[in-house]
Amino acid sequence: MSEQKQPLQPPNPETVDAAMAAAYVANRLTRGEDALYLAHRRAAHGDLEAAAGANDLLQGADMLSASEDIDSLTTVVHSINEEDLDDAMEIGAISGELAVLSDVLASLEMETISEFLLDRSQRLRELSVDNIMRYGALRALAHALGETGDKMAELGTAEMAEGEARLHLADAVAANSEAMAIAGEEMIAEGLATLAAAQGALDAGTELES
């Protein structure tokens, strides 16, 4: 003959309360620890973003400074251009004057002085041509320097903007990390308080039974 099954008995209310308290405590402590861990990770990420942002700002400042130096150099080269062109034209004019004098002296049968002045005239003409060619080269250099300075300024401005964006992100991450750390500490405190209350109730019950 088979044994008769005993009807299921409802759990003791105190046991249910204890189980629910234990589950709540475990939830609070676990979630609190997770929040503190994430807060620590985000704080570290915020520090990295802040460092990267500061580095971007320094690089941007260096680029802008280099751009200003290039602009100054471009101005100097432009000035040299104008001076070279003026000198070249003046030398060319002197060369022409000497050639005319050489022709005049040749007509007066002063061949020696005429040939000397003609030689000097040709030499000055060569110098004038060289200076004009150098003027063209320096002008091209000034143009290239100007473009380089503009590009450097653009890169510096972009780098500065990126650095500021990273610093703003670092501030936001730091604030989020702090809020998460506070929430984690509060959850852990709630769990410990619940645990202490449950332990107090258990001790009180034991005293009453005794």
C-alpha positions in Angstrom: 0.0 0.0 0.0 1.5 3.3 -1.1 2.1 6.0 1.4 -0.3 8.9 1.4 1.2 12.2 0.2 1.3 14.9 2.7 -0.4 18.1 1.6 1.9 21.0 0.9 2.3 23.4 3.7 2.6 27.1 3.1 6.1 28.4 4.0 6.6 30.1 7.3 6.0 33.8 7.0 9.3 34.5 8.8 11.1 32.3 6.4 9.5 34.1 3.4 10.5 37.5 4.9 14.1 36.3 5.6 14.4 35.0 2.0 13.0 38.2 0.5 15.4 40.3 2.8 18.3 38.1 1.7 17.4 38.5 -2.0 17.1 42.3 -1.5 20.4 42.5 0.3 22.1 40.5 -2.4 20.6 42.7 -5.1 21.6 45.9 -3.4 25.2 44.8 -2.7 25.7 43.3 -6.1 24.3 46.3 -8.0 26.2 48.6 -5.7 29.5 46.9 -6.4 28.8 46.9 -10.2 28.0 50.6 -10.1 31.2 51.3 -8.2 33.2 49.2 -10.7 31.6 51.1 -13.7 32.2 54.4 -12.0 35.9 53.5 -11.6 36.1 52.5 -15.3 34.4 55.7 -16.4 36.6 57.8 -14.2 39.6 56.2 -15.8 38.1 56.9 -19.3 37.5 60.5 -18.3 41.1 60.9 -17.2 42.3 59.6 -20.6 39.9 61.9 -22.5 41.1 64.9 -20.4 44.7 64.0 -21.1 44.0 63.6 -24.8 42.1 66.9 -24.9 44.9 68.8 -23.2 47.4 67.2 -25.6 45.2 68.3 -28.6 45.0 71.8 -27.2 48.8 72.0 -26.9 49.3 70.7 -30.4 46.7 73.1 -31.8 48.5 76.0 -30.0 51.8 74.9 -31.5 50.3 74.7 -35.0 48.8 78.2 -34.7 52.1 79.5 -33.4 53.9 77.9 -36.3 51.3 79.4 -38.7 52.0 82.9 -37.3 55.8 82.3 -37.8 55.2 81.2 -41.4 53.0 84.3 -42.0 55.9 86.5 -40.7 58.4 84.7 -42.9 56.0 85.1 -45.9 55.9 88.8 -45.2 59.7 89.0 -45.2 60.0 87.0 -48.4 57.4 89.3 -50.1 59.5 92.3 -48.9 62.6 90.7 -50.4 60.7 90.1 -53.6 59.9 93.8 -54.0 63.5 94.8 -53.1 64.9 92.3 -55.6 62.7 93.5 -58.4 63.5 97.2 -57.7 67.2 96.4 -57.6 67.0 94.4 -60.8 65.2 97.2 -62.7 67.7 99.8 -61.4 70.7 97.6 -62.4 69.1 97.1 -65.8 68.7 100.9 -66.2 72.4 101.4 -65.3 73.4 98.7 -67.7 71.6 100.6 -70.5 73.2 103.9 -69.5 76.6 102.3 -69.6 75.9 100.8 -73.0 75.0 104.3 -74.4 78.1 105.8 -72.9 80.2 103.0 -74.5 78.7 103.8 -77.9 79.4 107.5 -77.4 83.1 106.8 -76.4 83.5 104.4 -79.3 82.3 107.2 -81.7 85.0 109.4 -80.1 87.6 106.7 -80.9 88.2 106.0 -77.1 88.1 102.3 -77.7 89.6 101.1 -74.4 87.2 102.9 -72.2 84.4 102.1 -74.5 85.1 98.4 -74.3 85.4 98.5 -70.5 82.1 100.2 -70.2 80.5 97.8 -72.6 81.8 94.9 -70.6 80.5 96.4 -67.4 77.1 97.0 -69.1 76.8 93.4 -70.2 77.8 92.2 -66.7 75.1 94.4 -65.1 72.6 93.2 -67.6 73.3 89.6 -66.5 72.9 90.5 -62.9 69.6 92.2 -63.6 68.3 89.1 -65.4 69.5 86.9 -62.5 67.8 89.1 -59.9 64.5 89.0 -61.9 64.7 85.2 -62.1 65.3 85.1 -58.3 62.4 87.4 -57.9 60.2 84.9 -59.7 61.5 82.1 -57.5 61.0 84.0 -54.3 57.5 85.0 -55.3 56.6 81.3 -55.9 58.2 80.5 -52.5 56.2 83.2 -50.8 53.0 81.8 -52.4 53.8 78.3 -51.2 54.6 79.6 -47.7 51.3 81.4 -47.6 49.4 78.3 -48.5 51.3 76.3 -45.9 50.6 78.9 -43.2 46.9 78.8 -44.0 46.8 75.0 -43.9 48.7 75.0 -40.6 46.2 77.5 -39.2 43.3 75.3 -40.3 44.8 72.2 -38.7 45.6 74.1 -35.5 42.1 75.4 -35.2 40.6 72.0 -35.8 43.0 70.5 -33.2 42.0 73.1 -30.7 38.3 72.4 -31.3 38.9 68.6 -30.9 40.8 69.2 -27.7 37.9 71.4 -26.3 35.4 68.7 -27.3 37.4 66.0 -25.5 37.7 68.1 -22.4 33.9 68.7 -22.4 33.4 64.9 -22.8 35.9 64.3 -20.0 33.8 66.6 -17.7 30.6 64.8 -18.7 32.2 61.4 -18.1 33.6 62.5 -14.7 30.2 63.8 -13.6 28.5 60.5 -14.7 31.2 58.5 -12.9 30.7 60.5 -9.7 26.9 60.1 -9.9 27.3 56.4 -10.5 29.7 56.0 -7.6 27.2 57.8 -5.3 24.4 55.6 -6.5 26.6 52.5 -5.9 27.5 53.6 -2.4 23.8 54.3 -1.6 22.7 50.8 -2.9 25.5 49.1 -0.8 24.4 51.2 2.2 20.7 50.1 1.7 21.8 46.5 1.5 23.9 46.7 4.7 21.1 48.6 6.5 18.5 45.9 5.4 21.0 43.2 6.5 21.5 44.9 9.9 17.7 45.2 10.3 17.1 41.6 9.5 19.9 40.5 11.9 18.3 42.7 14.6 14.9 41.2 14.0 16.4 37.7 14.2 18.2 38.5 17.4 15.0 39.9 18.9 13.1 36.8 17.9 15.7 34.6 19.5 15.5 36.5 22.7 11.7 36.3 22.8 11.8 32.6 22.2 14.3 32.2 25.0 
